[in-house]
Amino acid sequence: MAPKITITHAPGTWVVRAGGAVLGESKNALELVEGDMPPVIYFPREDIAMAFLDESDHATTCPWKGKARYFSIVTKSTTLENAVWSYEDPQDDVARIKDHLAFYPSDMVAVERV
């Protein structure tokens, strides 16, 4: 059985930082909640500094969202492999996340509401 997936506007202003740099800021972010998993914030691609991202060969497939392509974040001191993902052609039920990017939060990547 598929988990319930909800997508809503993420209220407020959201920012993503990596390696001390702001990669993006958005008032148009989306919050995706899948089953009992923690919410994931999806940033519109136009609100992200794509110069910090290198497309990866890595890909995964979710039966409910579709095929995800990945990007690595390139900072001054390191490359964070496969730290970003995007559904370029998502399933119809989650079509709102098309042209959006999500980031794996970590010690090096912060996604937060400001």
C-alpha positions, 0 to 999 in steps of 0.5 A, spaced: 500 500 500 502 506 498 504 511 503 499 517 504 503 523 500 501 530 502 504 537 498 503 543 501 506 550 501 511 551 506 510 557 510 515 563 511 522 564 508 526 557 507 534 557 506 539 552 504 546 553 506 552 548 505 559 549 506 558 556 509 554 559 503 547 560 502 545 556 496 538 558 495 532 562 499 525 561 497 518 564 499 515 559 494 518 552 497 513 546 498 513 541 504 512 534 502 510 529 507 510 521 505 507 517 510 510 517 517 517 520 514 519 527 516 517 532 512 522 534 506 522 541 503 522 542 496 525 549 493 523 551 486 529 550 482 529 558 480 531 560 487 537 555 487 544 557 485 545 552 480 552 554 479 554 550 486 551 543 484 554 538 479 549 533 476 551 526 478 550 519 475 546 517 481 539 515 480 533 512 484 526 510 483 520 511 488 514 507 486 510 513 488 514 519 486 518 517 480 525 517 478 529 522 482 536 524 479 541 527 483 546 533 484 552 534 488 554 540 492 561 543 490 563 547 496 570 551 497 573 545 501 569 539 499 564 536 494 558 533 498 556 527 493 548 526 491 546 531 497 540 534 492 535 530 488 529 532 483 524 529 480 524 531 473 518 527 471 514 526 477 508 521 478 501 525 477 499 525 484 506 529 486 506 533 479 507 539 484 514 537 485 517 538 478 522 543 477 524 543 485 530 540 488 530 537 495 537 537 500 539 532 505 540 535 511 547 534 514 552 537 518 554 540 512 547 542 509 542 546 513 535 547 511 531 551 515 526 556 515 528 563 517 
